[in-house]
Amino acid sequence: MKAAIMISLLATSIFANAKDYRVAALYWSMDIEGQVAMRKGVEQRAQQITKTTEDKILIEPYVAGNGREGAKRQIEQFYSVLKDRTPVDLIIIQPTDNSALIGPLQLANKLKIPVIAYDQYILGGELTSFITSNNYQAGKLNAQYIEKLYPNDYEIKLILVEYPRVTSTIDRVEGFIDTFKKVHQNFKILKSYSAVEPVGGKKVGEEILKDFPDKNSVDVIFTINDGGGLPIVEVLAKAKRNEIKVATIDGDPRSIQNIRDKKLTVINSAQFCSQMGRESMQAGYDFLKNKKVSKRMLIPTFPVTAKTLSSFSGMEGELPKAIKLPWSKKRWQNQIKRFE
């Protein structure tokens, strides 16, 4: 009898501590493979928490979209969440713009609603945690591979395809250029373009053909992501500009296939996008349960080339084991860097 009472009391105590958590998930877009994988990671971890604990995670998804309209829409979505009469317990966001979200973030701080940002940072205000890929490393890995393909005294004719409105893409360009300078690789930036999504990428590809119509007028194109980079490769491949080497970032399956097919792309510093989403949801849940959370996390990127393809399981996969890079004396390490 006493045992039955104890079990009943224990069950009552467990369920008394159980809680339904409302989480507003503000996604950038569903047009880019990596962003889709990030969302999958967030929602997979939410489902896992619901299945393995007494708590329940209720995701309320919002999708902003690309371009200026997308950035504007995300500001409206953020404010809409904050003005809800029944406040959410947590906000997880992939920001579309570094500075445009300062206002709603500061309001969230005032309302004491925790905000986890992933992929991109928000300038101003206080983030509970920021989880992203090691974007500087991504650019660095690309440059380390590319510079091994040319003598140091050869002037690489370089085109940059960047997007200076978010921190991740800025860091990638800095990692690439800084590494060239550090190893004393001679290079010349012929021109810089801006593209981060398919429509903009196709337009840039056409502009490159128009600006540099002659074969061998461009050696290398560095694109800051596959969203904009893949259409550029398609346009150039169709024009038979196979002499150009493309270094890119993200790990989109189509870009990895381009490496297999020797279709312009020679290296892709791949993100573990679903892992980023999983870490974001876990950090948010840990904070809600009064556990210590890292203020910043950097997830390593993996340099996919023809020689390292077998070690990469995809942007939705887990981090692979540490390996020796064929073109370098250094090893690629698989640790997530955590900063308090």
Secondary structure, 3 states (H helix, E strand, C coil): CHHHHHHHHHHHHHHHHCCEEEEEEEECCCCCHHHHHHHHHHHHHHHHHHHHCCCEEEEEEEECCCHHHHHHHHHHHHHHHHCCCCCCCEEEECCCCCCCCHHHHHHHHHCCCCEEEECCCCCCCCCCEEEEECHHHHHHHHHHHHHCCCCCCCCEEEEEEECCCCHHHHHHHHHHHHHHHHCCCCEEEEEEEECCCHHHHHHHHHHHHHHCCCCCCCCEEEECCHHHHHHHHHHHHHCCCCCCEEEEEECCHHHHHHHHCCCCEEEEEECCHHHHHHHHHHHHHHHHCCCCCCCEEEECCEEECCCCHHHCCCCCCCCCCCEECCCCCCEECCCCEEEC
